[in-house]
Amino acid sequence: MALKVLSALDSARTQLYHFKAIIIAGMGLFTDAYDLFCIPPIMRLIGRIYYPDRTNHDVPVAISSVMIALALLGAVIGNLVSGRLGDMYGRRRVYGPALILMVLSSFGCGFSICTSPACVLVSLGFFRFCLGVGIGGDYPLSATIMSEFANKRTRGSFIAAVFSMQGLGILVSSTVTMVVCKIFEAATHRNKDSTPLAADLAWRIILMIGAIPACMTLYWRMLMPETARYTALVERNVLQAAKNMEKVLDVPLSQIAEDAEFPSPSFPLISTEFCCRHGRDLFSCAVSWFLVDIVFYSQNLFQSVVLEKFLSPTTNAFQEAYEMARFQALFAVCSTIPGYWATVIFIDRIGRVKIQIMGFFFMAMGFFAAGIPYYWYWNNNRNGGFLFLYGLTFFFSNFGPNTTTFIVPAELFPARFRSTCHGISGASGKVGAIIGSVGFLWATDHENKVIPMTAALIILGGVCVMGIVVTYLFTRETMGRSLEENENQDETHGLCFLRRFTDSCLKHRSVVQVAQLVPSPQTA
């Protein structure tokens, strides 16, 4: 028997608070994208400041790799810790501190001041690690909270809208970078040899501005009530769940008053029962996220080629950062943001599985088309075809697995394990991100190239094909069902083959034992 409060949540009409929750929950994703996409132009400024003697004033691969890896490693830890704490102590209690950590770390990155360049970079790396912990911690909580507030008809669109705040973060990050660079360039009127002091201030300002939107939503995040599903199903306080729901949604308390208890499963997270019921779902979510993040975070491969081919050479640190930020802004408007919002529109019409398979497929086609003829065509021609393939992979990553892997883990698991399992899936994704960004950055470095670019692009296409296989074989469709229906859908799906095999063996053994007790005709 379903609780009335849960039924009311599933059937509630779309209200103002749903859109307010999208903004509040999306600020963590906004900060994540802002931090990720402001780093490439910032590393250009840092290269001009601390590595003026290097060719093209670029930061050594070892330094840039550490800066990227530290934030992603922090995100792995944040996903696991906050996901588990969100199930143990409630989503609301952990949600505010995660955002506070992001805000403080963003300001800390800007105040990475010390006596030597090496010390500044160490300080920046430390605060980026802390920022990664906060960002990673926000992932499972944002998705879980939005899924537990939404109704079942539009739940996918609401969670996708939260995730689409990444697109806004990319656009704002690029816009802020362009504005700051233009202001400093106009104020200094200096050439490339006299810009280090101004550039040192500019990159700090860019990083700290990213914390302002998060600060603006911190108050509202702290006021959010605990989700009704967590209160009812985990804390077992149905009356309080109804009151929490009445605070934010226009549903009278009299319509959601309960007249019976709701049974809840008692098996722990680490148990055979959990593995049998939800092991396949957790495997599919974690592996799909791992695979797509390998591809998504390897975008530096495309970006390095595009910047080399299509951006005009610059003589000023601010011009160089400005050109890179403008390039990111154009692709955000033309490719990335449309991909996010295509998912918002179609996720509850087409379904999660179909969109995920479609996204992996077209990403694979884009990588194969770019990689196979790379050296005999793309490497020797400056045309728009390579730009189109670059935009295609970004569009279908967002209108595809980059968004769906964020949605599905928030819909499949019981309330007692929902944010934990989402955190495990997200942590798996960030491990893939480390491989995709740092691993491929080292493998295709111009100085110590391990594998050629064409091989790297073909490998990424192969990763997308693996994503299609995993999605088709293991991922369940969750469209149009309540969270409780997804959790308890058809026991024959959840029960693992090992259990069915064991039960069959035990049954067979009991039959054999009974047969042995009955004397045969010859013995008689």
Contacts in CASP RR format, 6 or more apart in sequence:
PFRMAT RR
TARGET T0000
AUTHOR 0000-0000-0000
METHOD contacts of the structure
MODEL  1
MALKVLSALDSARTQLYHFKAIIIAGMGLFTDAYDLFCIPPIMRLIGRIY
YPDRTNHDVPVAISSVMIALALLGAVIGNLVSGRLGDMYGRRRVYGPALI
LMVLSSFGCGFSICTSPACVLVSLGFFRFCLGVGIGGDYPLSATIMSEFA
NKRTRGSFIAAVFSMQGLGILVSSTVTMVVCKIFEAATHRNKDSTPLAAD
LAWRIILMIGAIPACMTLYWRMLMPETARYTALVERNVLQAAKNMEKVLD
VPLSQIAEDAEFPSPSFPLISTEFCCRHGRDLFSCAVSWFLVDIVFYSQN
LFQSVVLEKFLSPTTNAFQEAYEMARFQALFAVCSTIPGYWATVIFIDRI
GRVKIQIMGFFFMAMGFFAAGIPYYWYWNNNRNGGFLFLYGLTFFFSNFG
PNTTTFIVPAELFPARFRSTCHGISGASGKVGAIIGSVGFLWATDHENKV
IPMTAALIILGGVCVMGIVVTYLFTRETMGRSLEENENQDETHGLCFLRR
FTDSCLKHRSVVQVAQLVPSPQTA
1 260 0 8 1.000
1 262 0 8 1.000
2 262 0 8 1.000
2 482 0 8 1.000
2 484 0 8 1.000
3 232 0 8 1.000
3 233 0 8 1.000
3 238 0 8 1.000
3 241 0 8 1.000
3 258 0 8 1.000
3 262 0 8 1.000
4 255 0 8 1.000
4 256 0 8 1.000
4 257 0 8 1.000
4 258 0 8 1.000
5 228 0 8 1.000
5 232 0 8 1.000
5 238 0 8 1.000
5 241 0 8 1.000
5 242 0 8 1.000
5 245 0 8 1.000
5 256 0 8 1.000
5 258 0 8 1.000
6 228 0 8 1.000
6 229 0 8 1.000
6 232 0 8 1.000
6 233 0 8 1.000
6 482 0 8 1.000
6 484 0 8 1.000
8 245 0 8 1.000
8 251 0 8 1.000
8 255 0 8 1.000
8 256 0 8 1.000
9 148 0 8 1.000
9 149 0 8 1.000
9 150 0 8 1.000
9 151 0 8 1.000
9 228 0 8 1.000
9 229 0 8 1.000
9 245 0 8 1.000
9 249 0 8 1.000
10 151 0 8 1.000
10 152 0 8 1.000
10 482 0 8 1.000
11 151 0 8 1.000
11 152 0 8 1.000
12 151 0 8 1.000
12 249 0 8 1.000
12 251 0 8 1.000
13 151 0 8 1.000
14 151 0 8 1.000
14 154 0 8 1.000
15 249 0 8 1.000
15 250 0 8 1.000
17 149 0 8 1.000
17 248 0 8 1.000
17 249 0 8 1.000
18 149 0 8 1.000
18 150 0 8 1.000
18 158 0 8 1.000
20 220 0 8 1.000
21 145 0 8 1.000
21 146 0 8 1.000
21 149 0 8 1.000
21 158 0 8 1.000
21 224 0 8 1.000
21 248 0 8 1.000
22 146 0 8 1.000
22 158 0 8 1.000
22 161 0 8 1.000
22 162 0 8 1.000
22 165 0 8 1.000
23 165 0 8 1.000
23 217 0 8 1.000
24 217 0 8 1.000
24 220 0 8 1.000
24 221 0 8 1.000
24 224 0 8 1.000
25 142 0 8 1.000
25 145 0 8 1.000
25 146 0 8 1.000
25 162 0 8 1.000
26 142 0 8 1.000
26 162 0 8 1.000
26 163 0 8 1.000
26 165 0 8 1.000
27 99 0 8 1.000
27 165 0 8 1.000
27 213 0 8 1.000
27 214 0 8 1.000
27 217 0 8 1.000
27 221 0 8 1.000
28 99 0 8 1.000
28 102 0 8 1.000
28 135 0 8 1.000
28 138 0 8 1.000
28 142 0 8 1.000
28 165 0 8 1.000
28 214 0 8 1.000
29 138 0 8 1.000
29 139 0 8 1.000
29 142 0 8 1.000
29 162 0 8 1.000
29 163 0 8 1.000
29 165 0 8 1.000
29 166 0 8 1.000
30 165 0 8 1.000
30 166 0 8 1.000
30 168 0 8 1.000
30 169 0 8 1.000
30 172 0 8 1.000
30 213 0 8 1.000
30 214 0 8 1.000
31 102 0 8 1.000
31 106 0 8 1.000
31 135 0 8 1.000
31 138 0 8 1.000
31 169 0 8 1.000
31 210 0 8 1.000
31 211 0 8 1.000
31 213 0 8 1.000
31 214 0 8 1.000
32 135 0 8 1.000
32 136 0 8 1.000
32 138 0 8 1.000
32 139 0 8 1.000
32 166 0 8 1.000
33 165 0 8 1.000
33 166 0 8 1.000
33 167 0 8 1.000
33 168 0 8 1.000
33 169 0 8 1.000
33 170 0 8 1.000
33 173 0 8 1.000
34 169 0 8 1.000
34 170 0 8 1.000
34 172 0 8 1.000
34 173 0 8 1.000
34 210 0 8 1.000
35 71 0 8 1.000
35 106 0 8 1.000
35 128 0 8 1.000
35 131 0 8 1.000
35 132 0 8 1.000
35 135 0 8 1.000
35 173 0 8 1.000
35 207 0 8 1.000
35 210 0 8 1.000
36 71 0 8 1.000
36 170 0 8 1.000
37 169 0 8 1.000
37 170 0 8 1.000
37 173 0 8 1.000
37 174 0 8 1.000
37 328 0 8 1.000
38 173 0 8 1.000
38 174 0 8 1.000
38 176 0 8 1.000
38 177 0 8 1.000
38 206 0 8 1.000
38 207 0 8 1.000
38 210 0 8 1.000
38 325 0 8 1.000
39 67 0 8 1.000
39 68 0 8 1.000
40 300 0 8 1.000
40 303 0 8 1.000
40 324 0 8 1.000
40 328 0 8 1.000
41 177 0 8 1.000
41 181 0 8 1.000
41 206 0 8 1.000
41 320 0 8 1.000
41 321 0 8 1.000
41 322 0 8 1.000
41 324 0 8 1.000
41 325 0 8 1.000
41 328 0 8 1.000
42 177 0 8 1.000
42 203 0 8 1.000
42 206 0 8 1.000
42 207 0 8 1.000
42 321 0 8 1.000
43 58 0 8 1.000
43 59 0 8 1.000
43 64 0 8 1.000
43 67 0 8 1.000
44 57 0 8 1.000
44 58 0 8 1.000
44 317 0 8 1.000
44 320 0 8 1.000
44 321 0 8 1.000
44 324 0 8 1.000
45 199 0 8 1.000
45 200 0 8 1.000
45 202 0 8 1.000
45 203 0 8 1.000
45 317 0 8 1.000
45 318 0 8 1.000
45 321 0 8 1.000
46 59 0 8 1.000
46 121 0 8 1.000
46 203 0 8 1.000
47 54 0 8 1.000
47 57 0 8 1.000
47 58 0 8 1.000
47 59 0 8 1.000
48 57 0 8 1.000
48 192 0 8 1.000
48 195 0 8 1.000
48 196 0 8 1.000
48 199 0 8 1.000
48 317 0 8 1.000
48 320 0 8 1.000
49 117 0 8 1.000
49 196 0 8 1.000
49 199 0 8 1.000
49 200 0 8 1.000
49 317 0 8 1.000
50 59 0 8 1.000
50 117 0 8 1.000
50 120 0 8 1.000
50 121 0 8 1.000
51 57 0 8 1.000
51 58 0 8 1.000
51 59 0 8 1.000
51 60 0 8 1.000
52 196 0 8 1.000
54 60 0 8 1.000
57 317 0 8 1.000
61 441 0 8 1.000
61 442 0 8 1.000
61 445 0 8 1.000
61 447 0 8 1.000
63 121 0 8 1.000
64 441 0 8 1.000
65 438 0 8 1.000
65 439 0 8 1.000
65 441 0 8 1.000
65 442 0 8 1.000
66 125 0 8 1.000
67 121 0 8 1.000
67 124 0 8 1.000
67 125 0 8 1.000
67 128 0 8 1.000
68 434 0 8 1.000
68 437 0 8 1.000
68 438 0 8 1.000
68 441 0 8 1.000
69 434 0 8 1.000
69 437 0 8 1.000
69 438 0 8 1.000
70 125 0 8 1.000
70 126 0 8 1.000
70 128 0 8 1.000
70 129 0 8 1.000
70 132 0 8 1.000
71 128 0 8 1.000
71 129 0 8 1.000
71 131 0 8 1.000
71 132 0 8 1.000
71 135 0 8 1.000
72 132 0 8 1.000
72 297 0 8 1.000
72 430 0 8 1.000
72 433 0 8 1.000
72 434 0 8 1.000
72 437 0 8 1.000
72 438 0 8 1.000
73 129 0 8 1.000
73 132 0 8 1.000
73 430 0 8 1.000
73 434 0 8 1.000
74 129 0 8 1.000
74 130 0 8 1.000
74 132 0 8 1.000
74 133 0 8 1.000
74 134 0 8 1.000
74 136 0 8 1.000
74 430 0 8 1.000
75 132 0 8 1.000
75 133 0 8 1.000
75 134 0 8 1.000
75 135 0 8 1.000
75 136 0 8 1.000
75 137 0 8 1.000
75 139 0 8 1.000
75 427 0 8 1.000
75 430 0 8 1.000
75 433 0 8 1.000
76 136 0 8 1.000
76 427 0 8 1.000
76 430 0 8 1.000
76 431 0 8 1.000
76 434 0 8 1.000
77 133 0 8 1.000
77 136 0 8 1.000
77 427 0 8 1.000
78 132 0 8 1.000
78 133 0 8 1.000
78 134 0 8 1.000
78 135 0 8 1.000
78 136 0 8 1.000
78 137 0 8 1.000
78 427 0 8 1.000
79 136 0 8 1.000
79 137 0 8 1.000
79 139 0 8 1.000
79 140 0 8 1.000
79 422 0 8 1.000
79 423 0 8 1.000
79 424 0 8 1.000
79 426 0 8 1.000
79 427 0 8 1.000
79 430 0 8 1.000
80 423 0 8 1.000
80 424 0 8 1.000
80 427 0 8 1.000
81 133 0 8 1.000
81 137 0 8 1.000
82 94 0 8 1.000
82 98 0 8 1.000
82 134 0 8 1.000
82 136 0 8 1.000
82 137 0 8 1.000
82 138 0 8 1.000
82 140 0 8 1.000
82 141 0 8 1.000
82 419 0 8 1.000
82 423 0 8 1.000
83 94 0 8 1.000
83 137 0 8 1.000
83 140 0 8 1.000
83 141 0 8 1.000
83 419 0 8 1.000
83 420 0 8 1.000
83 422 0 8 1.000
83 423 0 8 1.000
84 419 0 8 1.000
84 420 0 8 1.000
84 423 0 8 1.000
85 93 0 8 1.000
85 94 0 8 1.000
86 93 0 8 1.000
86 94 0 8 1.000
86 140 0 8 1.000
86 141 0 8 1.000
86 144 0 8 1.000
86 419 0 8 1.000
86 420 0 8 1.000
87 234 0 8 1.000
87 416 0 8 1.000
87 417 0 8 1.000
87 418 0 8 1.000
87 419 0 8 1.000
87 420 0 8 1.000
90 226 0 8 1.000
90 230 0 8 1.000
90 234 0 8 1.000
91 141 0 8 1.000
91 144 0 8 1.000
91 145 0 8 1.000
91 148 0 8 1.000
91 226 0 8 1.000
91 227 0 8 1.000
91 230 0 8 1.000
91 419 0 8 1.000
92 224 0 8 1.000
92 225 0 8 1.000
92 226 0 8 1.000
92 227 0 8 1.000
94 137 0 8 1.000
94 141 0 8 1.000
95 138 0 8 1.000
95 141 0 8 1.000
95 145 0 8 1.000
95 221 0 8 1.000
95 224 0 8 1.000
96 218 0 8 1.000
96 221 0 8 1.000
96 222 0 8 1.000
98 134 0 8 1.000
98 136 0 8 1.000
98 137 0 8 1.000
98 138 0 8 1.000
98 141 0 8 1.000
99 134 0 8 1.000
99 138 0 8 1.000
99 214 0 8 1.000
99 217 0 8 1.000
99 218 0 8 1.000
99 221 0 8 1.000
100 218 0 8 1.000
101 130 0 8 1.000
101 131 0 8 1.000
101 133 0 8 1.000
101 134 0 8 1.000
102 131 0 8 1.000
102 132 0 8 1.000
102 134 0 8 1.000
102 135 0 8 1.000
102 138 0 8 1.000
102 211 0 8 1.000
102 214 0 8 1.000
103 211 0 8 1.000
103 214 0 8 1.000
103 215 0 8 1.000
103 218 0 8 1.000
104 130 0 8 1.000
105 127 0 8 1.000
105 128 0 8 1.000
105 130 0 8 1.000
105 131 0 8 1.000
105 132 0 8 1.000
105 133 0 8 1.000
105 134 0 8 1.000
106 131 0 8 1.000
106 207 0 8 1.000
106 208 0 8 1.000
106 210 0 8 1.000
106 211 0 8 1.000
106 214 0 8 1.000
107 208 0 8 1.000
107 211 0 8 1.000
108 127 0 8 1.000
108 208 0 8 1.000
109 124 0 8 1.000
109 127 0 8 1.000
109 128 0 8 1.000
109 131 0 8 1.000
109 204 0 8 1.000
109 207 0 8 1.000
109 208 0 8 1.000
110 124 0 8 1.000
110 127 0 8 1.000
110 203 0 8 1.000
110 204 0 8 1.000
110 205 0 8 1.000
110 207 0 8 1.000
110 208 0 8 1.000
111 204 0 8 1.000
111 208 0 8 1.000
112 120 0 8 1.000
112 121 0 8 1.000
112 123 0 8 1.000
112 124 0 8 1.000
112 125 0 8 1.000
112 127 0 8 1.000
112 204 0 8 1.000
113 120 0 8 1.000
113 123 0 8 1.000
114 120 0 8 1.000
114 122 0 8 1.000
114 123 0 8 1.000
136 426 0 8 1.000
136 430 0 8 1.000
137 423 0 8 1.000
139 406 0 8 1.000
139 422 0 8 1.000
139 423 0 8 1.000
139 426 0 8 1.000
140 409 0 8 1.000
140 410 0 8 1.000
140 419 0 8 1.000
140 420 0 8 1.000
140 422 0 8 1.000
140 423 0 8 1.000
140 426 0 8 1.000
141 419 0 8 1.000
142 162 0 8 1.000
143 159 0 8 1.000
143 162 0 8 1.000
143 163 0 8 1.000
143 406 0 8 1.000
143 407 0 8 1.000
143 409 0 8 1.000
143 410 0 8 1.000
143 422 0 8 1.000
144 227 0 8 1.000
144 410 0 8 1.000
144 418 0 8 1.000
144 419 0 8 1.000
144 422 0 8 1.000
145 224 0 8 1.000
145 227 0 8 1.000
146 158 0 8 1.000
146 159 0 8 1.000
146 162 0 8 1.000
146 410 0 8 1.000
147 155 0 8 1.000
147 158 0 8 1.000
147 159 0 8 1.000
147 407 0 8 1.000
147 410 0 8 1.000
147 411 0 8 1.000
147 418 0 8 1.000
147 483 0 8 1.000
148 227 0 8 1.000
148 228 0 8 1.000
148 229 0 8 1.000
148 230 0 8 1.000
148 415 0 8 1.000
148 418 0 8 1.000
148 483 0 8 1.000
149 158 0 8 1.000
149 227 0 8 1.000
149 248 0 8 1.000
150 156 0 8 1.000
150 158 0 8 1.000
150 159 0 8 1.000
152 480 0 8 1.000
152 481 0 8 1.000
152 482 0 8 1.000
152 483 0 8 1.000
153 348 0 8 1.000
153 480 0 8 1.000
154 348 0 8 1.000
155 348 0 8 1.000
155 411 0 8 1.000
155 480 0 8 1.000
156 347 0 8 1.000
156 348 0 8 1.000
156 352 0 8 1.000
156 407 0 8 1.000
156 411 0 8 1.000
156 479 0 8 1.000
157 344 0 8 1.000
157 345 0 8 1.000
157 347 0 8 1.000
157 348 0 8 1.000
159 406 0 8 1.000
159 407 0 8 1.000
159 410 0 8 1.000
160 340 0 8 1.000
160 343 0 8 1.000
160 344 0 8 1.000
160 347 0 8 1.000
160 403 0 8 1.000
160 406 0 8 1.000
160 407 0 8 1.000
161 344 0 8 1.000
163 340 0 8 1.000
163 343 0 8 1.000
163 403 0 8 1.000
163 406 0 8 1.000
163 407 0 8 1.000
164 337 0 8 1.000
164 340 0 8 1.000
164 341 0 8 1.000
164 343 0 8 1.000
164 344 0 8 1.000
164 403 0 8 1.000
166 340 0 8 1.000
167 332 0 8 1.000
167 336 0 8 1.000
167 337 0 8 1.000
167 340 0 8 1.000
168 337 0 8 1.000
170 328 0 8 1.000
170 329 0 8 1.000
170 332 0 8 1.000
170 336 0 8 1.000
170 337 0 8 1.000
171 329 0 8 1.000
171 332 0 8 1.000
171 333 0 8 1.000
171 337 0 8 1.000
172 210 0 8 1.000
172 213 0 8 1.000
173 206 0 8 1.000
173 210 0 8 1.000
173 325 0 8 1.000
173 328 0 8 1.000
174 325 0 8 1.000
174 326 0 8 1.000
174 328 0 8 1.000
174 329 0 8 1.000
174 332 0 8 1.000
175 325 0 8 1.000
175 329 0 8 1.000
176 206 0 8 1.000
176 209 0 8 1.000
176 210 0 8 1.000
177 206 0 8 1.000
177 321 0 8 1.000
177 322 0 8 1.000
177 325 0 8 1.000
178 322 0 8 1.000
178 325 0 8 1.000
178 326 0 8 1.000
178 329 0 8 1.000
180 202 0 8 1.000
180 205 0 8 1.000
180 206 0 8 1.000
180 209 0 8 1.000
181 202 0 8 1.000
181 318 0 8 1.000
181 319 0 8 1.000
181 321 0 8 1.000
181 322 0 8 1.000
181 325 0 8 1.000
182 318 0 8 1.000
182 322 0 8 1.000
184 198 0 8 1.000
184 199 0 8 1.000
184 201 0 8 1.000
184 202 0 8 1.000
184 318 0 8 1.000
185 316 0 8 1.000
185 318 0 8 1.000
185 319 0 8 1.000
185 322 0 8 1.000
187 198 0 8 1.000
188 194 0 8 1.000
188 195 0 8 1.000
188 198 0 8 1.000
190 198 0 8 1.000
191 315 0 8 1.000
191 316 0 8 1.000
192 315 0 8 1.000
192 316 0 8 1.000
192 317 0 8 1.000
195 316 0 8 1.000
195 317 0 8 1.000
195 318 0 8 1.000
196 317 0 8 1.000
198 318 0 8 1.000
199 317 0 8 1.000
199 318 0 8 1.000
202 318 0 8 1.000
202 321 0 8 1.000
224 248 0 8 1.000
225 244 0 8 1.000
225 247 0 8 1.000
225 248 0 8 1.000
226 235 0 8 1.000
226 244 0 8 1.000
227 244 0 8 1.000
228 241 0 8 1.000
228 242 0 8 1.000
228 244 0 8 1.000
228 245 0 8 1.000
229 241 0 8 1.000
229 415 0 8 1.000
229 483 0 8 1.000
230 415 0 8 1.000
231 237 0 8 1.000
231 238 0 8 1.000
231 240 0 8 1.000
231 241 0 8 1.000
231 244 0 8 1.000
232 238 0 8 1.000
232 241 0 8 1.000
232 262 0 8 1.000
233 262 0 8 1.000
233 264 0 8 1.000
233 414 0 8 1.000
233 415 0 8 1.000
233 416 0 8 1.000
234 415 0 8 1.000
234 416 0 8 1.000
235 241 0 8 1.000
236 264 0 8 1.000
238 258 0 8 1.000
238 262 0 8 1.000
239 257 0 8 1.000
239 258 0 8 1.000
242 253 0 8 1.000
242 256 0 8 1.000
242 257 0 8 1.000
242 258 0 8 1.000
243 253 0 8 1.000
245 251 0 8 1.000
245 256 0 8 1.000
246 252 0 8 1.000
246 253 0 8 1.000
246 256 0 8 1.000
264 416 0 8 1.000
265 273 0 8 1.000
265 414 0 8 1.000
265 416 0 8 1.000
267 273 0 8 1.000
267 274 0 8 1.000
267 277 0 8 1.000
268 274 0 8 1.000
269 416 0 8 1.000
269 417 0 8 1.000
269 420 0 8 1.000
272 499 0 8 1.000
274 417 0 8 1.000
275 496 0 8 1.000
276 494 0 8 1.000
276 495 0 8 1.000
276 496 0 8 1.000
276 498 0 8 1.000
276 499 0 8 1.000
277 494 0 8 1.000
277 495 0 8 1.000
278 412 0 8 1.000
278 413 0 8 1.000
278 414 0 8 1.000
278 417 0 8 1.000
278 421 0 8 1.000
278 494 0 8 1.000
279 496 0 8 1.000
280 474 0 8 1.000
280 493 0 8 1.000
280 494 0 8 1.000
280 496 0 8 1.000
281 412 0 8 1.000
281 413 0 8 1.000
281 421 0 8 1.000
281 474 0 8 1.000
281 476 0 8 1.000
282 413 0 8 1.000
282 421 0 8 1.000
282 424 0 8 1.000
282 425 0 8 1.000
283 474 0 8 1.000
284 470 0 8 1.000
284 471 0 8 1.000
284 474 0 8 1.000
284 475 0 8 1.000
284 476 0 8 1.000
285 405 0 8 1.000
285 408 0 8 1.000
285 409 0 8 1.000
285 412 0 8 1.000
285 421 0 8 1.000
285 422 0 8 1.000
285 425 0 8 1.000
285 475 0 8 1.000
286 424 0 8 1.000
286 425 0 8 1.000
286 426 0 8 1.000
286 428 0 8 1.000
286 429 0 8 1.000
287 428 0 8 1.000
287 467 0 8 1.000
287 470 0 8 1.000
287 474 0 8 1.000
288 356 0 8 1.000
288 401 0 8 1.000
288 404 0 8 1.000
288 405 0 8 1.000
288 408 0 8 1.000
288 467 0 8 1.000
288 470 0 8 1.000
288 471 0 8 1.000
288 475 0 8 1.000
289 405 0 8 1.000
289 409 0 8 1.000
289 425 0 8 1.000
289 426 0 8 1.000
289 428 0 8 1.000
289 429 0 8 1.000
290 428 0 8 1.000
290 429 0 8 1.000
290 431 0 8 1.000
290 432 0 8 1.000
291 401 0 8 1.000
291 432 0 8 1.000
291 463 0 8 1.000
291 464 0 8 1.000
291 466 0 8 1.000
291 467 0 8 1.000
291 470 0 8 1.000
292 360 0 8 1.000
292 397 0 8 1.000
292 401 0 8 1.000
292 402 0 8 1.000
292 405 0 8 1.000
292 429 0 8 1.000
292 467 0 8 1.000
293 429 0 8 1.000
293 430 0 8 1.000
293 431 0 8 1.000
293 432 0 8 1.000
293 433 0 8 1.000
293 436 0 8 1.000
294 432 0 8 1.000
294 433 0 8 1.000
294 435 0 8 1.000
294 436 0 8 1.000
294 460 0 8 1.000
294 463 0 8 1.000
295 363 0 8 1.000
295 367 0 8 1.000
295 393 0 8 1.000
295 397 0 8 1.000
295 436 0 8 1.000
295 460 0 8 1.000
295 461 0 8 1.000
295 463 0 8 1.000
295 464 0 8 1.000
296 397 0 8 1.000
296 402 0 8 1.000
296 433 0 8 1.000
297 432 0 8 1.000
297 433 0 8 1.000
297 434 0 8 1.000
297 436 0 8 1.000
297 437 0 8 1.000
298 436 0 8 1.000
298 437 0 8 1.000
298 440 0 8 1.000
298 456 0 8 1.000
298 460 0 8 1.000
299 393 0 8 1.000
299 394 0 8 1.000
300 437 0 8 1.000
300 440 0 8 1.000
300 441 0 8 1.000
301 440 0 8 1.000
301 444 0 8 1.000
301 453 0 8 1.000
301 456 0 8 1.000
301 457 0 8 1.000
301 460 0 8 1.000
302 370 0 8 1.000
302 390 0 8 1.000
302 393 0 8 1.000
303 327 0 8 1.000
303 390 0 8 1.000
304 444 0 8 1.000
305 378 0 8 1.000
305 386 0 8 1.000
305 453 0 8 1.000
306 327 0 8 1.000
306 386 0 8 1.000
306 387 0 8 1.000
306 390 0 8 1.000
307 323 0 8 1.000
307 324 0 8 1.000
307 327 0 8 1.000
309 382 0 8 1.000
309 386 0 8 1.000
310 327 0 8 1.000
310 382 0 8 1.000
310 387 0 8 1.000
311 323 0 8 1.000
311 324 0 8 1.000
311 327 0 8 1.000
312 323 0 8 1.000
314 320 0 8 1.000
314 323 0 8 1.000
331 390 0 8 1.000
331 391 0 8 1.000
331 394 0 8 1.000
334 391 0 8 1.000
335 391 0 8 1.000
335 392 0 8 1.000
335 394 0 8 1.000
335 395 0 8 1.000
336 394 0 8 1.000
336 395 0 8 1.000
336 398 0 8 1.000
338 395 0 8 1.000
338 399 0 8 1.000
339 394 0 8 1.000
339 395 0 8 1.000
339 396 0 8 1.000
339 398 0 8 1.000
339 399 0 8 1.000
340 398 0 8 1.000
340 399 0 8 1.000
340 403 0 8 1.000
342 395 0 8 1.000
342 398 0 8 1.000
342 399 0 8 1.000
343 355 0 8 1.000
343 398 0 8 1.000
343 399 0 8 1.000
343 400 0 8 1.000
343 403 0 8 1.000
343 404 0 8 1.000
346 355 0 8 1.000
346 399 0 8 1.000
347 355 0 8 1.000
347 403 0 8 1.000
347 404 0 8 1.000
347 407 0 8 1.000
347 479 0 8 1.000
348 479 0 8 1.000
348 480 0 8 1.000
351 477 0 8 1.000
351 479 0 8 1.000
352 404 0 8 1.000
352 407 0 8 1.000
352 408 0 8 1.000
352 475 0 8 1.000
352 477 0 8 1.000
352 478 0 8 1.000
352 479 0 8 1.000
353 471 0 8 1.000
353 472 0 8 1.000
353 475 0 8 1.000
353 476 0 8 1.000
353 477 0 8 1.000
355 399 0 8 1.000
355 400 0 8 1.000
355 403 0 8 1.000
355 404 0 8 1.000
356 400 0 8 1.000
356 401 0 8 1.000
356 404 0 8 1.000
356 405 0 8 1.000
356 408 0 8 1.000
356 471 0 8 1.000
356 475 0 8 1.000
357 468 0 8 1.000
357 471 0 8 1.000
357 472 0 8 1.000
358 396 0 8 1.000
358 399 0 8 1.000
358 400 0 8 1.000
359 396 0 8 1.000
359 397 0 8 1.000
359 399 0 8 1.000
359 400 0 8 1.000
359 401 0 8 1.000
360 400 0 8 1.000
360 401 0 8 1.000
360 464 0 8 1.000
360 465 0 8 1.000
360 467 0 8 1.000
360 468 0 8 1.000
360 471 0 8 1.000
361 464 0 8 1.000
361 468 0 8 1.000
362 392 0 8 1.000
362 396 0 8 1.000
363 392 0 8 1.000
363 393 0 8 1.000
363 396 0 8 1.000
363 397 0 8 1.000
363 401 0 8 1.000
363 461 0 8 1.000
363 464 0 8 1.000
364 461 0 8 1.000
364 462 0 8 1.000
364 464 0 8 1.000
364 465 0 8 1.000
364 468 0 8 1.000
365 392 0 8 1.000
366 389 0 8 1.000
366 392 0 8 1.000
366 393 0 8 1.000
366 461 0 8 1.000
367 393 0 8 1.000
367 457 0 8 1.000
367 458 0 8 1.000
367 460 0 8 1.000
367 461 0 8 1.000
367 462 0 8 1.000
367 464 0 8 1.000
368 457 0 8 1.000
368 458 0 8 1.000
368 461 0 8 1.000
369 389 0 8 1.000
370 378 0 8 1.000
370 386 0 8 1.000
370 389 0 8 1.000
370 390 0 8 1.000
370 457 0 8 1.000
371 378 0 8 1.000
371 453 0 8 1.000
371 454 0 8 1.000
371 457 0 8 1.000
371 458 0 8 1.000
372 454 0 8 1.000
372 458 0 8 1.000
374 453 0 8 1.000
374 454 0 8 1.000
374 457 0 8 1.000
375 452 0 8 1.000
375 453 0 8 1.000
375 454 0 8 1.000
378 385 0 8 1.000
378 386 0 8 1.000
379 453 0 8 1.000
401 467 0 8 1.000
401 471 0 8 1.000
405 425 0 8 1.000
405 429 0 8 1.000
408 475 0 8 1.000
408 478 0 8 1.000
409 418 0 8 1.000
409 421 0 8 1.000
409 422 0 8 1.000
409 423 0 8 1.000
409 425 0 8 1.000
409 426 0 8 1.000
410 418 0 8 1.000
410 422 0 8 1.000
411 478 0 8 1.000
411 483 0 8 1.000
411 486 0 8 1.000
412 421 0 8 1.000
412 476 0 8 1.000
412 478 0 8 1.000
412 486 0 8 1.000
412 487 0 8 1.000
413 420 0 8 1.000
413 421 0 8 1.000
413 422 0 8 1.000
413 487 0 8 1.000
414 487 0 8 1.000
415 483 0 8 1.000
418 483 0 8 1.000
440 456 0 8 1.000
440 460 0 8 1.000
442 448 0 8 1.000
442 450 0 8 1.000
443 449 0 8 1.000
443 450 0 8 1.000
443 451 0 8 1.000
443 456 0 8 1.000
444 450 0 8 1.000
444 451 0 8 1.000
444 452 0 8 1.000
444 453 0 8 1.000
444 456 0 8 1.000
451 459 0 8 1.000
476 486 0 8 1.000
476 489 0 8 1.000
476 493 0 8 1.000
478 486 0 8 1.000
481 489 0 8 1.000
END
